[in-house]
Amino acid sequence: MAKKPVKYFVVDAFTDSPFKGNPAAVCLLEDKRDDKWLQAVATEFNFSETCYLTRIAESDDTTSSPKFSLRWFTPATEVNLCGHATLAAAHTLFTSGLVNSSIIEFETLSGILTARRVQEIKKSDVLMQQGEAQEGFLIELDFPVVPDAEFNYAEVASVSEALNGVSIIDIRTTTTSNDLLVVFASGDSVIEFKPQFDKIENCPWGGIMVTGLAPPDSEFDFISRYFCPKYGMNEDPVTGGAHCILAPYWSKKLGKNDLTAYQASPRGGILNIHVNEQNHRVLLLGKAVTVMEGSLLV
């Protein structure tokens, strides 16, 4: 029997403007597809992430939230956690009429994640009456904290070499991946940094998050960028999953649980974050914009 066409959406996440933030392809699966096909499609899209949604059969409990299986693929590999593609998936479900709920549960390699639709009190009553407030909502993602760990400082010279000899304040490793968190002297140095991707790709770590304290006259608490050529992309535009380690790190440093972050890629993105220390969770709040839709015919 021939496979059904797969409906897909291209969504720019962590932005309210088209062609900003981080694009992700969201594919709605009705038929079983093997991992080789999933990876081939992600490679074809060539976005930092392509994600796949499969509805999980609902129980008779009418009070439960709709549930979907969610998987994330870069152009090169499947990953355990992706924030911007989860935001894109939730946005697709909320705006396409596929769910009639303000909360969605996702079954993922990182456990059960939730997305909650939050109304944005910004549009005037006149605009709402004219039907121009369709995008006037935010999405809150409930993600696990990614713990950090001490770095082997005998290898600092290798990190510095991979990052063009930049001044480094601190280095942490992640406990769930082979990524590094590298703290620069300032947020401005993060923005101005010119990566040499061949050096980063040849270093023994996976991705490298670079971050620094935002200038005091800015609206942000910290600034970051994420370089990950080993995962099939040189620089990820806006990385929700990376903020599951960045936000707890800066929360401890700054002594505050509510943070505003800027990812200073060429496309740029803003994240509003709440760190729940007691429950070891990170709440990421952002918007998204659908820019394309179509069908995969193979």
C-alpha positions in Angstrom: 0.0 0.0 0.0 1.3 3.4 -0.9 2.3 5.7 1.9 0.2 8.8 2.5 1.8 12.2 1.7 3.3 13.8 4.8 2.1 17.2 5.6 4.8 19.6 6.7 5.2 23.1 8.0 8.2 25.4 8.2 8.1 27.5 11.3 10.5 30.2 12.5 10.8 29.8 16.3 11.7 32.3 19.0 10.7 35.2 16.9 7.5 37.1 15.9 8.9 38.0 12.5 9.2 35.8 9.4 12.8 34.9 8.4 14.2 35.6 11.9 14.7 33.2 14.8 15.4 29.6 14.1 13.6 27.7 11.3 12.4 24.1 11.8 10.5 21.7 9.7 7.5 20.1 11.4 6.3 16.8 9.8 3.0 15.2 10.8 3.2 11.5 10.5 0.2 9.2 10.0 2.1 6.2 8.7 5.1 4.4 10.2 8.4 5.6 8.8 11.8 4.1 9.4 14.7 6.0 10.9 16.6 6.0 7.6 13.7 7.9 6.0 13.4 10.3 8.9 17.1 11.2 8.6 17.0 11.5 4.8 14.1 14.0 5.0 16.0 16.0 7.7 19.0 16.1 5.5 16.9 17.2 2.6 15.4 20.1 4.5 18.8 21.0 5.9 17.5 23.0 8.7 19.1 22.9 12.1 16.2 20.7 13.1 13.4 18.7 11.5 10.9 17.2 13.9 8.3 14.5 13.5 4.9 14.4 15.3 2.8 11.3 15.7 -0.5 11.5 17.6 -0.7 9.1 20.6 -4.1 7.5 20.9 -6.2 9.4 23.4 -7.8 7.8 26.4 -11.4 8.1 27.5 -10.3 10.8 30.0 -11.7 14.0 28.5 -9.7 16.1 30.9 -6.3 14.9 29.7 -4.2 16.9 27.4 -3.5 15.7 23.8 -0.4 13.7 23.5 2.1 13.3 20.6 5.3 11.5 20.1 8.0 14.0 19.1 11.5 13.2 17.6 14.2 15.7 16.5 16.7 15.3 13.7 19.6 17.6 12.6 20.8 17.2 9.0 23.3 14.6 10.4 21.8 12.8 13.4 18.9 12.4 15.9 19.2 14.4 19.1 17.8 14.0 22.6 16.4 17.5 23.1 15.6 20.5 20.9 13.8 23.6 22.2 13.1 25.6 19.0 11.7 22.6 17.1 9.4 21.8 20.1 8.2 25.4 20.0 7.7 25.0 16.3 5.8 21.8 16.8 3.5 23.3 19.5 2.9 26.4 17.3 1.9 24.1 14.4 -0.6 22.2 16.5 -2.1 25.3 18.2 -2.6 27.2 14.9 -3.6 24.3 12.6 -6.7 23.3 14.5 -5.3 19.8 15.3 -5.7 20.3 19.1 -8.5 21.9 21.1 -6.5 22.5 24.3 -4.1 25.0 25.8 -1.7 22.3 26.9 0.1 19.6 24.8 2.2 16.8 26.1 5.1 15.4 24.0 6.7 12.0 24.6 10.4 12.4 23.7 13.8 11.0 24.4 14.1 13.5 27.2 10.9 12.3 28.9 7.5 14.0 28.9 7.7 17.7 27.8 4.7 20.1 27.9 3.9 23.1 25.8 1.3 25.6 27.1 -0.4 28.3 25.1 -0.2 31.7 26.9 -2.3 34.6 25.8 -0.3 37.7 25.0 -2.1 40.9 26.4 -0.7 43.2 23.7 -3.2 43.6 20.9 -5.9 46.2 21.2 -9.6 45.3 21.3 -10.1 46.8 17.9 -7.4 44.6 16.3 -8.8 41.6 18.0 -12.2 42.4 16.7 -10.7 42.7 13.2 -9.2 39.2 13.6 -5.6 40.5 13.4 -4.5 38.9 16.7 -4.1 35.3 15.5 -0.4 35.3 16.4 -1.0 37.2 19.7 0.0 34.3 21.9 3.2 32.9 23.4 4.2 29.3 24.1 5.7 28.2 27.3 7.9 25.0 27.1 8.5 23.0 30.3 12.0 21.4 29.9 14.4 19.6 32.3 17.5 21.3 33.6 20.6 20.0 32.0 23.2 19.7 34.8 26.7 20.9 34.2 29.9 19.4 35.5 33.5 20.4 36.2 35.7 20.7 33.1 39.2 19.1 33.0 41.2 22.3 33.0 44.2 20.5 31.6 42.4 20.8 28.3 41.8 24.6 28.5 44.5 25.2 25.9 42.7 23.0 23.4 39.4 24.9 23.9 41.2 28.2 23.6 42.8 27.0 20.4 39.5 25.9 18.9 38.1 29.4 19.8 40.9 31.5 18.3 42.7 32.1 21.6 39.8 34.2 23.0 39.9 35.1 26.7 37.9 32.4 28.7 36.4 33.0 32.1 34.9 29.6 32.8 34.2 26.2 31.1 31.6 23.6 32.0 30.7 20.3 30.4 27.1 18.9 30.0 26.2 15.6 31.6 23.8 14.6 28.8 26.0 15.3 25.7 29.5 16.0 24.6 28.9 19.8 24.5 30.8 22.5 26.2 29.6 25.7 27.8 32.4 28.4 27.5 32.1 31.7 29.2 33.7 34.7 27.5 34.7 38.0 29.3 31.6 39.8 28.0 28.5 39.6 26.0 30.0 41.9 23.4 32.9 39.5 22.9 30.4 36.8 22.1 28.7 39.0 19.5 32.0 40.0 18.0 33.5 36.5 17.9 34.4 35.2 14.5 34.4 31.4 14.6 36.7 29.2 12.5 34.4 26.3 12.0 37.1 23.9 10.8 38.9 24.3 14.2 35.6 23.7 16.1 34.8 20.7 14.0 38.2 19.2 14.6 38.1 19.6 18.4 37.1 16.5 20.5 33.8 18.0 21.7 30.3 18.0 20.1 28.9 21.5 20.1 30.3 24.6 21.9 28.0 27.1 23.6 29.8 30.5 24.1 28.2 33.0 26.4 28.8 36.2 28.3 27.1 38.7 30.6 25.0 41.2 28.6 26.0 44.9 28.7 24.3 46.6 31.7 22.4 49.0 29.4 20.8 46.2 27.4 17.5 44.5 28.0 19.1 41.1 28.4 20.8 39.2 31.2 23.2 37.1 29.1 24.1 36.6 25.5 25.1 33.3 23.8 25.9 31.6 20.5 26.1 27.9 19.7 28.5 26.3 17.2 27.9 22.7 16.1 29.5 21.8 12.8 29.6 18.1 13.9 25.8 18.1 14.0 25.5 19.2 10.4 25.3 23.0 10.9 28.0 25.6 11.6 25.9 27.8 13.9 22.5 27.1 15.3 20.4 30.4 15.1 18.5 30.0 18.4 18.9 27.0 20.6 16.2 26.3 23.2 17.9 23.1 24.5 21.2 24.9 25.1 19.4 27.3 27.4 18.5 24.3 29.7 22.2 24.6 30.8 22.8 28.3 30.1 19.9 29.5 32.1 20.6 27.5 35.3 24.3 28.6 35.0 23.4 32.3 34.8 20.6 32.0 37.3 23.2 30.9 39.9 25.7 33.6 38.9 23.1 36.5 38.9 21.0 35.3 41.8 17.7 35.5 39.9 15.3 32.9 38.5 13.7 35.0 35.7 16.0 35.8 32.8 16.0 37.3 29.4 18.5 35.9 26.9 19.6 36.9 23.5 21.2 34.4 21.1 23.4 36.5 18.8 23.4 34.5 15.6 23.0 36.4 12.3 19.2 35.6 12.5 19.1 36.4 16.3 16.5 35.3 18.8 15.1 36.3 22.3 14.1 33.8 25.0 12.3 34.6 28.2 13.2 32.0 30.8 12.2 30.9 34.3 14.4 28.5 36.2 12.6 26.4 38.8 15.4 25.2 41.0 13.2 23.1 43.3 11.8 21.0 40.5 14.9 21.2 38.3 12.9 22.6 35.3 13.4 25.4 32.9 10.4 27.2 31.4 11.2 28.8 28.0 8.7 31.4 26.7 8.7 32.4 23.0 6.7 33.0 19.9 6.8 31.4 16.4 5.7 32.2 12.9 4.6 29.7 10.2 6.3 30.7 6.9 5.6 27.7 4.6 3.6 24.5 4.3 3.4 21.6 1.9 3.5 17.8 1.5 6.2 15.3 1.2 5.2 12.9 -1.6 7.7 10.1 -1.1 
